[in-house]
């Protein structure tokens, strides 16, 4: 069933992309400078492509017997290699705050101690339309998305010599990032 869903979602995506590209077909002239997107259009385009990559990675991992958690941890470990050595909990919170802002998420520092930072960020939200569309196209929705991103952070933190714990509290995710013991 999952394999069928994958094939159906892949075919659907291909058809949507093909049909949407038909609207872009036009005669081009050498030397013509194409119009640039606005910042908002660029961000919307980025999020569509980002979601495509995340959900495709989930499907790919599952096709190879991996769980969503394993896929997230793996990507987090790979991403950690782009960070500099000796990352502190404070640096981690500031850097991840920048990353989470693509989702319009606000982070608030709650407590700073010896070797740890406790903070909270807004929970990811999605409309019913977003949920339905992504379930149909990819077979995954917001719950799987959150699981993937939570485990991405676990993998990244571990690779950086840090530990992270998360818990949902009302409209927030409360997390503590600390130096591994």
Secondary structure, 3 states (H helix, E strand, C coil): CHHHHHHHHHHHHHHHHHHHHHCCCCCCCCCCCCCCCCHHHHHHHHHHHHHHHHHHHHHHHHHCCCCHHHHHHHHHHHHHCCCCCCCCHHHHHHHHHHHHHHHCCCEEEEEEECCEEEEEEECCCCCHHHHHHHHHHHCCCHHHHHHHHHHHHHHHHHHCCEEEEEEEECCEEEEEEEECC
